[in-house]
Amino acid sequence: MLYKIRQTATQYYRRPSDCFNLAIYAGFLLFVFILPFGYATPILNISLLLVLFGWVGRICHERRFEWIKTPLDIPIAVFLLLGLVASLFAPHPATSSLGYFWKLLRAVLLFYAVVHSRLGDRWRHLIITFVFAGGFSAVLGLYFYATGTHMGTAYMFDVEARLESYFSDASRHDEGVKVSEDLRQVYQNNGRKLSQNATVFPTKKQGDWLIVDNSNDRKYAVRKSEGQLKVYMIEPRLAGTFKMPNDLGAYLVIILPITIGYFVASLGLFRSDQSPRKSGSERNWRVSQNWKSIAVLGGLLCVMGANLVLTLTRAAWIGVFAATIYIAIYFQRKLLWGVLAVALLSPFLMPQAVKDRFETMRQRPSGFMSERPQWWNTSVQLITKYPITGIGLGRFRHEYQLHAPEGTHHKPYHAHNIYLHIAVEQGIPSLILFLAILFLIFRQLFSLRKRDDFWRFGLFVGCSGFLISVLVYGLADQIFHQRSLLMFWFIVGLVFYVADLENSREL
């Protein structure tokens, strides 16, 4: 053991470029593992810095800059240039933030870091870590849901500062105190009613309180922030290891189709390994191994699917459903029976909160669902007003407040539609470029369709579904922000890297 360690250390000492490649590999492993943990942003940044260190260190050591060309180079460069122009020449530049442009640039740099990673076949380790990290996060999510923790919250209103002393008194009573008439009146003034049995409880965190109203089946969190008391309604929506349910939903929109892809690839190999042309011992061993893969991936799909349902994120439901139907029709039609079975059993198994959420899709009650058309109408107005350069990255909320009709309650940060959002913030030329980039990604992806290679075929099926899921989800929400933006460009980079790797081997 010590001899092997000494031999490996000597190898890396004699070939520093291998050491830098190892740093890139370790950085990517840490990156894909930490992605589903929303409160671990510092570790995520460390992983990206590790990748950057390995990439730049290798370039400096070799004293040459090796650039691997991709079909996306020119479209991405122009897309970034248009984004920078949109930020610099925004209608109200004082309120425009170049920070959003940096987030886009960082994601694109991640794409090129993957393309230039020299991972070899170790890219498979990233897929394994990616899927199992998602499964581990999903198991934790089910535990959180069972214990009633890490649920979604929605900001409601502020509480007057004069009531802070009342909450401070409540902190000294672990058994809780009844809600005062003054606090009940504040709720009523903001369109909410508290029953006579509503109780205020202290929490373990200083400056946080919990209001439990069992009669109305409601819970509220009161938090002291920036000198104010803010009231949040605790929703029956799972946030899991993320900060918000929608963030978890966006993550699952990406990882679930990829997991389904490798599940389908396992089913395909299971059929081919039963071929009579193979010897009995070889056939039995491979069938046994594939059964293990099918069982593990099937279990991960179950816990991830349960998390998806419990997020109550409607756009994510539709996106993953569309991707599953696409994969089933195009690659594995037997999956349609599974989808049908789930659809028939779900009314008897799903929690009431999920049933109520489905009902909102049909009735469109007041709230976010009913205001989406207004957000889209305002987006079209802004596109008409600024068709070329847009309003600037990250500036949708500011412009929406200036152009929205009176009486609008919600002030969204984005258009809740990726196509409108890109056109609004970066202009119509950027939207056209984005669609061209998607076409090039699909074209590169189809070069991986090789059924006799489990890893390539799984990546082909999974990433096909991933793109369908993302694009359908993007019709009703914004997915190109925060971690999901990094995930998107990371996976696209993996597609181009694997395609280039296989092409180089065939030469």
C-alpha positions in Angstrom: 0.0 0.0 0.0 2.8 2.4 1.0 4.7 1.4 -2.2 1.7 2.4 -4.4 1.3 5.7 -2.6 5.0 6.4 -3.0 4.8 5.4 -6.7 1.8 7.7 -7.3 3.4 10.6 -5.5 6.6 10.2 -7.6 4.5 10.1 -10.8 2.8 13.4 -10.0 6.1 15.0 -8.9 7.7 14.1 -12.2 4.7 15.1 -14.3 3.1 18.3 -12.7 0.6 18.4 -15.5 -1.0 15.2 -14.1 -1.2 17.0 -10.7 -3.1 19.9 -12.3 -5.4 17.4 -14.1 -6.0 15.7 -10.7 -7.0 19.1 -9.3 -9.5 19.6 -12.1 -10.9 16.2 -11.6 -11.2 16.6 -7.8 -12.8 20.1 -8.3 -15.4 18.6 -10.6 -16.2 15.8 -8.2 -16.7 18.2 -5.4 -18.8 20.4 -7.6 -21.3 17.8 -8.7 -21.5 16.4 -5.1 -22.2 19.7 -3.5 -24.7 21.0 -6.1 -27.9 19.8 -4.3 -26.9 21.5 -1.0 -28.1 25.0 -1.2 -26.5 26.2 2.0 -23.0 25.1 1.0 -22.2 27.9 -1.5 -18.7 28.5 -0.1 -17.8 24.9 -0.8 -19.3 25.2 -4.3 -17.1 28.2 -4.9 -14.0 26.4 -3.6 -14.7 23.5 -6.1 -14.8 26.0 -9.0 -11.6 27.7 -7.8 -10.0 24.2 -7.6 -10.9 23.6 -11.2 -9.7 27.1 -12.2 -6.4 26.4 -10.4 -5.9 23.1 -12.2 -6.7 24.6 -15.6 -4.6 27.8 -15.3 -1.7 25.9 -13.5 -1.6 23.3 -16.4 -1.4 26.1 -19.0 1.4 27.9 -17.1 3.3 24.7 -16.7 3.1 23.6 -20.3 3.6 27.2 -21.5 1.0 26.8 -24.2 -2.7 27.5 -24.4 -4.4 24.6 -26.0 -7.8 25.6 -27.3 -10.3 22.9 -28.3 -12.7 24.3 -30.9 -16.5 23.7 -30.6 -19.4 24.6 -32.8 -20.6 26.9 -29.9 -17.5 29.2 -29.8 -18.8 32.0 -32.1 -22.5 31.9 -31.0 -21.4 32.0 -27.3 -19.0 34.8 -27.9 -21.6 36.9 -29.6 -24.2 36.0 -26.9 -21.9 37.2 -24.2 -21.1 40.3 -26.1 -24.8 41.1 -26.5 -25.3 40.5 -22.8 -22.5 42.9 -21.9 -23.9 45.5 -24.2 -27.3 45.1 -22.7 -25.9 45.6 -19.2 -23.8 48.7 -20.2 -26.5 50.4 -22.2 -29.5 49.6 -20.1 -32.3 52.2 -19.9 -31.5 52.9 -16.3 -27.8 51.9 -15.9 -27.7 53.0 -12.3 -29.9 50.1 -11.4 -28.4 47.5 -13.7 -26.0 45.0 -12.3 -23.0 43.5 -14.0 -23.1 40.8 -11.4 -25.7 39.0 -13.5 -23.4 39.1 -16.5 -20.6 37.7 -14.3 -22.9 34.7 -13.4 -23.5 34.0 -17.1 -19.8 34.4 -17.9 -18.9 32.0 -15.0 -21.2 29.4 -16.3 -19.8 29.6 -19.8 -16.2 29.3 -18.4 -17.4 26.2 -16.6 -18.5 24.8 -20.0 -15.0 25.4 -21.4 -13.3 24.0 -18.3 -15.1 20.7 -18.9 -14.3 20.7 -22.6 -10.6 21.2 -21.8 -10.5 19.0 -18.7 -8.6 15.9 -20.1 -10.7 13.7 -17.8 -10.5 10.7 -20.1 -13.0 8.0 -19.0 -13.1 9.6 -15.5 -16.1 11.6 -16.8 -18.1 8.6 -15.8 -17.2 9.2 -12.2 -18.8 12.6 -12.5 -22.0 11.0 -13.7 -22.0 8.5 -10.8 -21.3 11.2 -8.2 -23.9 13.5 -9.8 -26.7 10.9 -9.7 -25.9 9.5 -6.2 -25.6 13.1 -4.8 -29.1 13.7 -6.1 -30.3 10.5 -4.5 -28.7 11.3 -1.2 -30.2 14.8 -1.3 -33.6 13.2 -2.1 -33.4 10.8 0.8 -32.7 13.7 3.2 -35.6 15.6 1.6 -38.0 12.8 2.5 -36.7 12.8 6.0 -37.2 16.6 6.3 -40.7 16.3 5.0 -41.5 13.6 7.5 -40.2 15.7 10.3 -41.8 18.9 9.0 -38.5 20.8 8.6 -36.9 22.6 5.6 -40.3 23.5 4.2 -41.0 26.3 1.8 -41.9 29.8 3.1 -43.7 32.7 1.4 -43.2 36.3 2.6 -46.5 37.9 3.7 -46.0 41.3 5.4 -44.1 43.2 8.1 -45.2 43.5 11.7 -45.1 46.9 13.4 -42.0 47.5 15.5 -44.1 48.2 18.6 -45.0 44.5 18.8 -41.4 43.4 19.1 -41.6 43.5 22.9 -44.6 41.0 22.8 -42.5 38.5 20.8 -39.6 39.0 23.2 -41.9 38.1 26.1 -43.0 35.0 24.1 -39.4 33.9 23.9 -39.4 33.2 27.7 -42.3 30.7 27.5 -41.4 27.4 25.9 -45.0 26.3 26.1 -46.0 29.2 23.9 -48.4 32.2 24.5 -51.7 33.1 22.9 -51.7 35.6 20.1 -52.5 39.1 21.3 -55.4 41.1 19.9 -53.0 43.6 18.4 -51.2 40.9 16.4 -54.5 39.4 15.3 -55.6 42.8 14.1 -52.3 43.2 12.1 -53.1 39.9 10.4 -56.6 40.9 9.6 -55.4 44.2 8.1 -53.2 42.2 5.7 -56.1 39.9 4.6 -55.3 37.0 7.0 -57.2 35.7 10.0 -55.9 34.1 13.1 -58.1 31.9 15.2 -58.6 32.4 19.0 -56.4 29.3 19.6 -53.4 30.6 17.6 -50.2 30.4 19.7 -46.7 31.9 19.4 -43.8 29.6 20.2 -40.1 30.5 20.5 -37.6 28.7 18.2 -34.0 27.6 18.8 -32.8 30.5 16.6 -32.6 33.9 18.2 -35.0 36.4 16.7 -37.3 33.7 15.1 -40.8 32.7 16.3 -43.4 30.3 15.1 -47.1 31.0 15.1 -49.2 27.8 15.0 -52.9 28.2 14.1 -54.3 24.6 14.2 -57.9 25.7 13.7 -57.0 27.2 10.3 -54.3 24.6 9.6 -51.7 27.3 9.1 -48.2 28.0 10.4 -46.3 31.2 10.2 -42.6 32.1 10.8 -41.8 35.5 12.2 -38.2 36.6 11.7 -36.3 39.6 12.7 -34.4 41.0 9.7 -32.8 44.4 9.2 -34.5 45.8 12.3 -38.0 44.6 11.1 -40.2 41.7 12.0 -41.2 39.9 8.8 -44.0 37.3 8.6 -43.7 34.3 6.3 -46.3 31.6 5.7 -44.9 28.1 6.0 -46.1 26.2 3.0 -46.5 22.4 2.7 -43.8 22.5 0.0 -40.5 20.6 0.3 -37.4 22.7 0.0 -35.1 19.7 1.1 -31.4 20.6 1.0 -32.1 23.8 -0.9 -33.3 27.1 0.3 -36.5 27.3 -1.8 -38.9 24.6 -3.2 -38.5 26.1 -6.7 -34.7 25.7 -6.5 -35.1 22.0 -5.6 -37.7 21.7 -8.5 -35.2 23.2 -11.0 -32.5 20.8 -9.8 -34.7 17.8 -10.2 -35.8 19.0 -13.7 -32.2 18.5 -14.7 -31.1 15.4 -12.8 -34.2 13.3 -13.1 -34.1 12.9 -16.9 -30.4 12.0 -16.7 -31.1 9.3 -14.1 -34.0 8.1 -16.3 -31.5 8.0 -19.2 -29.2 5.6 -17.5 -32.1 3.6 -16.2 -33.2 3.1 -19.8 -29.7 2.3 -20.8 -29.6 -0.4 -18.1 -32.8 -1.9 -19.4 -31.4 -2.0 -23.0 -28.2 -3.8 -21.8 -30.3 -6.2 -19.8 -32.0 -7.3 -23.0 -28.8 -7.5 -25.0 -27.0 -9.5 -22.3 -29.6 -12.2 -22.6 -28.5 -12.9 -26.1 -27.8 -16.7 -26.7 -24.6 -15.8 -28.6 -22.9 -15.1 -25.3 -21.6 -17.9 -23.0 -23.7 -19.0 -20.1 -21.3 -17.8 -17.3 -20.7 -14.4 -19.0 -24.4 -13.9 -19.7 -25.4 -14.7 -16.1 -22.7 -12.4 -14.6 -23.7 -9.4 -16.8 -27.4 -10.0 -16.2 -26.7 -10.0 -12.5 -24.8 -6.7 -12.7 -27.5 -5.0 -14.8 -30.2 -6.1 -12.4 -28.2 -4.3 -9.7 -28.0 -1.2 -11.8 -31.7 -1.3 -12.6 -32.6 -1.8 -8.9 -30.3 1.1 -7.7 -31.4 3.5 -10.4 -35.0 2.6 -10.0 -34.8 3.3 -6.2 -33.1 6.6 -6.9 -35.8 7.5 -9.4 -38.5 6.8 -6.8 -37.0 9.0 -4.1 -36.2 11.8 -6.6 -39.7 11.5 -8.0 -41.2 11.8 -4.5 -39.2 14.9 -3.9 -40.4 16.4 -7.2 -44.0 15.8 -6.2 -43.6 17.3 -2.8 -42.0 20.5 -4.0 -45.4 21.4 -5.5 -43.5 23.1 -8.3 -46.0 22.8 -11.2 -43.6 23.8 -14.0 -41.1 21.1 -12.8 -43.9 18.5 -12.8 -44.8 19.3 -16.4 -41.1 19.5 -17.5 -40.1 16.1 -16.1 -43.4 14.6 -17.4 -42.7 15.8 -20.9 -39.1 14.5 -20.7 -40.3 11.1 -19.5 -42.9 10.8 -22.2 -40.3 11.7 -24.8 -37.8 9.1 -23.5 -40.5 6.5 -23.3 -41.8 7.0 -26.8 -38.3 7.4 -28.4 -36.3 4.9 -26.5 -38.3 2.6 -24.2 -42.0 2.4 -24.8 -42.5 -0.1 -21.9 -42.0 2.9 -19.6 -45.4 4.2 -20.8 -47.0 1.4 -18.8 -45.1 2.7 -15.7 -46.2 6.2 -16.3 -49.8 5.0 -16.8 -49.6 3.0 -13.5 -48.3 6.1 -11.6 -51.0 8.3 -13.1 -53.8 5.8 -12.0 -52.4 5.3 -8.5 -51.4 8.8 -7.7 -54.9 10.1 -6.7 -55.0 7.5 -4.0 -51.4 8.0 -2.8 -50.6 11.7 -3.1 -51.0 14.0 -0.1 -53.8 16.5 0.0 -51.4 19.4 -0.5 -50.4 17.9 -3.9 -54.1 17.4 -4.9 -54.8 21.0 -4.0 -51.8 22.1 -6.1 -53.1 20.2 -9.1 -56.5 21.9 -8.6 -54.8 25.3 -9.0 -53.6 24.3 -12.4 -57.2 23.8 -13.5 -58.9 26.7 -11.7 -56.1 29.3 -11.8 -57.0 31.1 -8.5 -55.7 34.5 -7.6 -52.0 34.6 -7.0 -49.0 33.6 -9.0 -50.9 31.5 -11.6 -53.3 34.3 -12.5 -50.6 37.0 -12.7 -48.3 35.1 -15.0 -50.2 36.3 -18.2 -49.7 39.9 -16.9 -46.0 39.3 -16.5 -45.8 37.9 -20.0 -47.9 40.9 -21.4 -45.5 43.3 -19.7 -42.6 41.4 -21.1 -43.9 41.7 -24.6 -44.3 45.5 -24.1 -40.7 45.8 -22.9 -39.5 43.7 -25.9 -41.4 46.1 -28.2 -39.8 49.1 -26.5 -36.2 47.7 -26.3 -36.0 45.1 -29.1 -32.3 45.2 -29.8 -30.3 45.7 -26.6 -33.0 44.8 -24.1 -33.3 46.3 -20.6 -30.1 44.8 -19.1 -29.3 41.7 -17.3 -31.0 41.3 -13.9 -33.2 44.4 -14.4 -36.6 42.8 -15.0 -38.1 43.6 -11.6 -37.1 47.3 -11.8 -38.6 47.7 -15.2 -41.7 45.7 -14.3 -42.4 48.1 -11.5 -42.3 51.0 -13.9 -44.5 49.4 -16.5 -46.9 47.1 -14.6 -50.6 48.2 -14.3 -51.8 49.5 -11.0 -53.1 47.0 -8.5 -50.4 44.4 -9.3 -49.5 42.7 -6.1 -46.4 40.5 -7.0 -43.2 42.1 -8.3 -41.3 39.2 -10.0 -37.5 39.1 -10.5 -37.9 37.5 -13.9 -40.5 36.9 -16.6 -41.3 33.3 -15.7 -40.5 32.3 -19.2 -36.9 31.8 -20.4 -37.6 32.9 -24.0 -39.3 36.1 -23.0 -36.8 36.7 -20.3 -33.8 36.5 -22.7 -35.5 38.8 -25.2 -36.5 41.3 -22.5 -33.1 41.6 -20.8 -30.8 41.0 -23.8 -32.9 41.8 -26.9 -34.3 39.7 -29.7 -30.9 39.0 -31.3 -29.8 37.2 -28.1 -33.0 35.1 -28.2 -32.2 34.1 -31.8 -28.7 33.2 -30.8 -29.9 31.2 -27.8 -32.2 29.1 -30.1 -29.2 28.6 -32.5 -27.1 27.4 -29.5 -29.8 24.9 -28.6 -29.9 23.5 -32.1 -26.1 23.0 -32.1 -26.3 21.3 -28.7 -29.0 18.9 -30.0 -26.9 18.2 -33.1 -23.8 17.4 -31.0 -25.9 15.3 -28.6 -27.1 13.0 -31.4 -23.5 12.0 -32.2 -23.5 10.0 -28.9 -26.3 7.6 -29.9 -24.4 4.4 -29.7 -26.5 1.6 -28.1 -23.7 -0.8 -27.4 -21.9 1.6 -25.1 -23.8 2.0 -21.7 -22.2 5.2 -20.7 -22.5 7.1 -24.0 -26.0 5.8 -24.7 -27.1 6.7 -21.1 -25.7 10.2 -21.6 -27.5 10.5 -24.9 -30.9 9.4 -23.6 -30.5 11.4 -20.3 -29.3 14.6 -21.9 -32.0 14.4 -24.6 -34.6 14.3 -21.8 -32.8 16.9 -19.8 -33.0 19.4 -22.7 -36.7 18.7 -23.3 -37.4 19.0 -19.5 -35.5 22.3 -19.3 -37.1 23.9 -22.3 -40.6 22.9 -21.3 -40.0 24.1 -17.7 -38.7 27.3 -19.2 -42.2 28.1 -20.7 -43.5 28.9 -17.2 -40.5 29.7 -15.0 -36.9 30.8 -15.1 -34.3 28.0 -14.9 -31.2 29.8 -16.0 -30.2 31.3 -12.7 -28.1 30.4 -9.7 -27.0 26.7 -9.6 -29.3 25.5 -12.4 -27.4 27.8 -14.8 -24.1 26.2 -13.8 -25.6 22.7 -14.1 -26.9 23.4 -17.6 -23.6 24.6 -19.0 -21.7 21.8 -17.0 -23.8 19.1 -18.6 -23.6 20.7 -22.1 -19.8 20.8 -21.6 -19.8 17.1 -20.7 -21.8 16.3 -23.9 -19.2 18.1 -26.1 -16.3 16.6 -24.2 -17.5 13.1 -24.5 -18.3 13.5 -28.2 -14.9 15.0 -28.9 -13.2 12.2 -26.8 -14.9 9.5 -28.8 -14.1 11.2 -32.1 -10.4 11.4 -31.2 -10.4 7.7 -30.4 -11.8 6.8 -33.8 -9.2 8.8 -35.7 
